[in-house]
Amino acid sequence: MSASQNLLAVEIKEAKRNFGNVTALAGVSLEIRAGEFFSLLGPSGCGKTTLLRIIAGLDALNGGTLKIGGVAAAEIPAHQRPVNTVFQSYALFPHLTVGDNIAFGLRMKKIAPAQIKERVAQAMSLVKISDLAARFPGEISGGQKQRVALARALINEPQVLLLDEPLGALDLKLRKELQVELLQLQRRLGTTFICVTHDQEEALVMSHRVAVMNAGRIEQLDSPKNLYEHPRTRFVAQFLGSCNLIAGNVTAINADALVVATPFGVLGAGRRNSSRPLTMGGAVTFAVRPEKLTLLAARLADQPNVIPVRVEDVIYNGAETQYRLRCGDHTLSAVVLNASHTNGGFKPGEEIFAHLAAEALVLLDD
Amino acid sequence: MKPPGKLLRGTALLLYFFLYAPIIVVVIFSFNAARYGVGWTGFTTKWYAALADNPLALTAAKNTLVLAATSTLIATALGTMLGYGLKRFYFPGQKFFQSVLHIPVFIPDIVMAIALLMFYELAHHWLGWFELGLTTMILAHVTFQIPFVAIIIQARLAGLDPALEEAARDLGANEWQTFRRITLPLIFPGILAGAMLAFTLSLDDFVVSFFTSGPGSQTLPILIYSSVKRGLTPDINALATLMILASLAATLALTLLQRKKAVHK
């Protein structure tokens, strides 16, 4: 694992792509390690699919370079690249059986028929569809189609498998099952997977690393945990899960802490994870995850970062309760695990206190 | 679905009556023993037997089939390539070619016929080519068939998920293999429908054939026209009935072929 991680499966430098006046990629640089499950995450129109199609050879760069497995690939036509794609619509050939669909790549390579038969059988058992060989794509379910598309791509033993919203067309339950299966498959095969998705949970669950894209650029590239815990921009903070944004002005800067005047009162915060130059009186923004807020019925004496709030809305969710809290003209959202409630929760209209621990305040770059 | 109201039902019946009554009359009168007039004097099949002994009718039938089959074959091949090329490739003037593709469909037959005739006359005068006959008729038919085939192919291509061709390329197929293995089988019903339409258009074309035919290349529509000038006769009815039968058989065959295809979807 460690040896293969030093190799780069895909190397992209300053990738640019325009469609007329629309910029799909505004200079994206990216290194994807061999054997990693990498996700491109972002809203529609952020350029993630364009980037995937450029790696596949189905779209071309207007500028920048692309290497696959260390080899310059921008000029290699799609059918000669060592990558295969699982398409969003699956794109199974409707006039061919499942077996012939899966065999297609090997037939194009003129592999001996006996060997094709054996490898098709292997690929089908890998994705658990061994009994579907004679069916046509029109006769199988969405989940089965997804597996056929996966087998059809993997049978070619690509250096990189590209997945375009692989689970987007499936219902929630099936999606969750296949997420785990896809993840296990990738860990077992060790093939580099590059997955495009707009579903943040999918990206967090399956990936080693995630690049969050917005407007043709990479906003942040990090492990799922770092992306969630230490978002660097407002966009990342709000795209992954829900987030409170608190703006304020710096009133004191210490070696490892700063004090900020906010509409919620004066708050102390750590300086960790901030590349932003700080100035006295300068504007800053913090991200606070709703579950990092602690709700208190009464204020302890002299406890810092505690603000008085009024409960506006209470939404019971089963495992947890969501609170909307008001403080003057501003609102905060908080999520509390119901198992951790000692008194059965708070009621709308109650005047309580919210504790925003210094570690929970993540200083953003923008 | 609720059943249609009385007014709608009446309108529909009237419509079908106007569509099919004349055809039914032709079929019925092809079995009428009377040589002249519209009186029914008894059932007979002798007009069909008479057709078999009529060398003019047989030659015309042969010409019609040769013309329709040859022009359909050429027009289907060219029309398919044209439709595919205009849809899948980008080149200077593409938009222009795409928009002029439809013009032959709208041009009145008579204008097309005279234009072709003039072209053939001029070409014959200057180059010595294009003496009027079956060859000029085939070329003329191909000319008006191509846009119909191309338009049907384009409609079929438009309904095709572009990801299918991309998937083929992604799986290692070059451009020709992608066309041969994926695109062609998938647009085949469209090609068949285009060929069928082209065949039918050729089969019953009168105006263009009339202007571009030469001595000895008379087709059934031309024969019928010149016979009718001498008065309506039952053997013409028999001939017409056979043509209706041929069209029906072709349509039925096409429907069956498409149904067989549809099972796979």
Interface residues (C-beta under 8 A of the other chain):
Chain A: A56 G57 L58 P77 A78 H79 Q80 V83 N84 T85 F87 Q88 S89 A91 L92 F93 P94 H95 F104 G105 M108 K109 F136 G138 R152 A153 N156
Chain B: D161 A163 L164 E166 A167 A168 R169 D170 L171 G172 A173 N174 Q177 R181 I182 P185 L186 H264 K265
